[in-house]
Amino acid sequence: MSAGRTAPRWLKPATEYGPLGLFFIVYTAEGLLPATAVLLAATAVGLLLSLVFLRRLPMMPLVTALVVGIFGGLTLWLQDETFIKLKPTIVNAIFAVILLGGYAINRHPLQYVLGTSLQMTENGWRKLTLRLGLFFAAMAGLNEIVWRTQSTDVWVAFKVFGLIGLTVAFMLAQTPLIIRHRPRED
């Protein structure tokens, strides 16, 4: 497969949601530490698949994999589940800082990542960058509240279903903005 060809349709969902699905399955059967080990392995396999099929490592999965590797590794090494519970906070905070930092200096890192698949005006990119940056900051804060105040079972359900559900709902709510800011055909 050449670098210019597109990846199979299954690749993105498999590499983004496969590790999380396996994490949940193993958590329900074996507990948090074995689930963390599976998450580490599945994330590494996802990166390898991306490299094989895309001939590159996409930025967002790479950042996520680095944080999973660090915090998952610390969880296993120290036998302390605190570190894996911090992972969503750290990932969301990193994305918030990148987006809000770009917004502050009038750059749109989101456009760099999605520019070929989503076309919008400069003003649309600016608004979406701000909204998504604030959303990621809110998700980091929400993860902190949940893991610090709830049981591990509740936190795992929140991580697996809540974060994904909130993200899907948020992105659907951005549809009017995206439609409004499509470039006009002359």
Buried (B, 14 or more C-beta within 10 A) or exposed (E): EEEEEEBEEEBBEBBBEBBBEBBBEBBEEEEBBBBBBBBBEBBBBBBEBBEEBBEEEBEEBBBBBBBBBBBBBBBBEEEEBEBBBBBBBBBBBBBBBBBBEBBEEEBBBBBEBBEEEBBBEEEBBBBBBBBBBBBBBBBBBBBBEBBEEEEBEEBBBBBBEBBEEBBEEBEEEBEEBBEEBEEEEE
